[in-house]
Amino acid sequence: MATSKREDRIASVLVALFSVAFLMAAFDIHKPIYRQQLGPDGFPKAIGFLMTGLSIIYLFQAFLGKIKDDEKRAEMIGAEEKLEDKANFKLMGLVLLDMVAYALLFVPLGFAISTFLALMAGILILDRRHILRDVIISLVGSFGIYFAFSLLLRVDLPKGPLTLLGF
């Protein structure tokens, strides 16, 4: 189902407005009393600038007619079979259920374990072709991010059962 140029233009303007609003909100984050190299506003500002830059590119593409059709986009990433005229509500419901379960299990199971389980559930819902590769990516990704944030950045994430192992 191809989108019209009008829909692309509307979407690009909405994304740009959201990006600018996000960036403005990031500049409104108060600095802590004690001096830090990277305050609590560092990541939101970086994300805001990135989103704003990408949304400007999207705006130019939408208004200059450079956006490819859905079929061409799908062909580029090898997802031709995923193009359908109707939304798959069962699939969307399962993904939504996965995200709700992730939110509910986030604190009791901790970041690393709940993220691994949510990623694996999402993979099983969406694509079952490369299970071993996806298990490895999910393990390395979820536990790697956990250790990077907790040890390197000293961000306190929920540990869950990992406290029993001394983490």
C-alpha positions in Angstrom: 0.0 0.0 0.0 1.8 3.1 -1.2 1.6 6.3 0.8 0.7 9.6 -1.0 3.0 12.5 -1.2 0.6 14.5 1.0 0.7 11.9 3.7 4.5 11.9 3.6 4.6 15.7 3.9 2.2 15.8 6.8 4.2 13.1 8.6 7.5 14.9 8.0 6.1 18.1 9.4 4.7 16.3 12.5 8.0 14.5 13.0 9.9 17.8 12.7 7.6 19.6 15.2 7.9 16.7 17.7 11.7 16.8 17.3 12.0 20.5 17.9 9.6 20.2 20.9 11.8 17.4 22.3 14.9 19.4 21.9 13.4 22.4 23.6 12.3 20.3 26.5 15.9 18.9 26.7 17.2 22.4 27.2 14.7 22.9 30.0 16.2 20.1 32.1 17.8 21.7 35.2 21.5 21.3 35.9 22.4 19.6 39.2 23.8 21.6 42.0 27.1 19.7 42.0 29.3 19.9 38.8 29.3 17.0 36.5 31.1 16.4 33.2 27.9 15.2 31.6 24.8 16.4 33.3 21.3 14.8 33.1 20.6 16.9 30.0 23.4 15.5 27.9 21.7 12.5 26.3 18.4 14.2 25.8 20.1 17.1 24.0 22.1 14.7 21.8 19.0 12.7 20.9 17.1 16.0 20.3 19.7 17.3 17.9 19.9 13.9 16.1 16.1 13.7 15.8 15.9 17.3 14.6 18.6 16.8 12.0 17.0 13.6 10.7 13.6 15.2 10.6 15.0 18.1 8.5 16.3 15.5 6.0 12.9 13.9 6.0 11.2 17.2 5.4 13.5 17.9 2.4 12.9 14.4 1.0 9.1 14.7 1.4 8.8 18.2 -0.2 11.3 17.5 -3.0 9.7 14.1 -3.8 12.8 12.0 -3.0 10.9 9.4 -0.8 10.8 6.0 -2.3 7.7 3.9 -2.6 7.0 1.2 0.0 7.8 -1.5 -2.6 11.2 0.0 -3.3 12.0 0.4 0.4 11.0 -3.2 1.1 13.1 -4.4 -1.8 16.1 -2.5 -0.5 16.0 -4.3 2.9 14.7 -7.7 1.6 11.3 -7.5 3.1 9.1 -7.8 0.1 7.0 -10.5 1.7 6.1 -8.2 4.6 4.2 -5.8 2.4 0.4 -6.2 2.9 -2.6 -4.1 2.2 -4.2 -4.8 5.6 -2.7 -4.4 9.0 -2.0 -7.6 10.9 -3.9 -6.8 14.2 -3.0 -10.2 15.7 0.7 -9.5 15.2 0.4 -5.9 16.6 -1.6 -7.2 19.6 1.1 -9.8 20.3 3.8 -7.1 20.1 1.8 -4.8 22.4 1.3 -7.7 24.8 5.1 -8.3 24.8 5.7 -4.6 25.6 3.2 -4.6 28.5 4.8 -7.8 29.9 8.2 -6.1 29.6 7.0 -3.1 31.6 5.4 -5.3 34.2 8.5 -7.5 34.6 11.1 -4.7 34.4 11.6 -4.2 38.1 10.9 -7.7 39.4 13.3 -9.4 36.9 15.6 -6.5 36.5 16.7 -4.7 33.3 19.0 -7.3 31.8 16.7 -10.4 32.2 13.5 -8.6 31.3 15.1 -7.0 28.3 16.5 -10.3 27.1 13.0 -11.9 27.5 11.2 -9.1 25.7 13.7 -9.1 22.8 13.3 -12.9 22.5 9.5 -12.7 22.6 9.6 -10.0 20.0 11.9 -12.1 17.8 9.7 -15.2 18.2 6.6 -13.1 17.3 8.1 -11.4 14.3 10.8 -13.7 12.8 11.9 -17.2 13.7 14.5 -17.9 11.0 17.7 -17.3 12.9 17.0 -18.3 16.5 20.7 -19.0 17.6 21.9 -15.7 16.1 19.0 -13.8 17.8 19.6 -15.4 21.2 23.3 -14.4 21.0 22.4 -10.8 20.0 19.7 -10.6 22.7 22.1 -11.9 25.4 25.0 -9.7 24.4 22.8 -6.6 23.8 20.7 -6.8 27.0 23.5 -7.7 29.4 26.1 -5.5 27.5 23.8 -2.5 27.9 23.2 -3.4 31.5 26.9 -3.6 32.4 27.7 -0.5 30.3 25.1 1.6 32.1 25.7 0.2 35.6 29.5 -0.1 35.6 30.7 2.5 33.2 28.0 5.2 33.4 27.0 4.3 37.0 23.3 4.4 36.2 21.3 2.4 38.7 19.2 0.0 36.8 16.9 -2.6 38.4 19.0 -5.7 39.1 16.3 -8.3 39.8 17.7 -11.8 40.5 21.2 -10.6 39.5 21.6 -9.4 43.1 21.8 -13.0 44.1 24.9 -13.3 41.9 26.5 -10.2 43.4 25.9 -7.8 40.5 
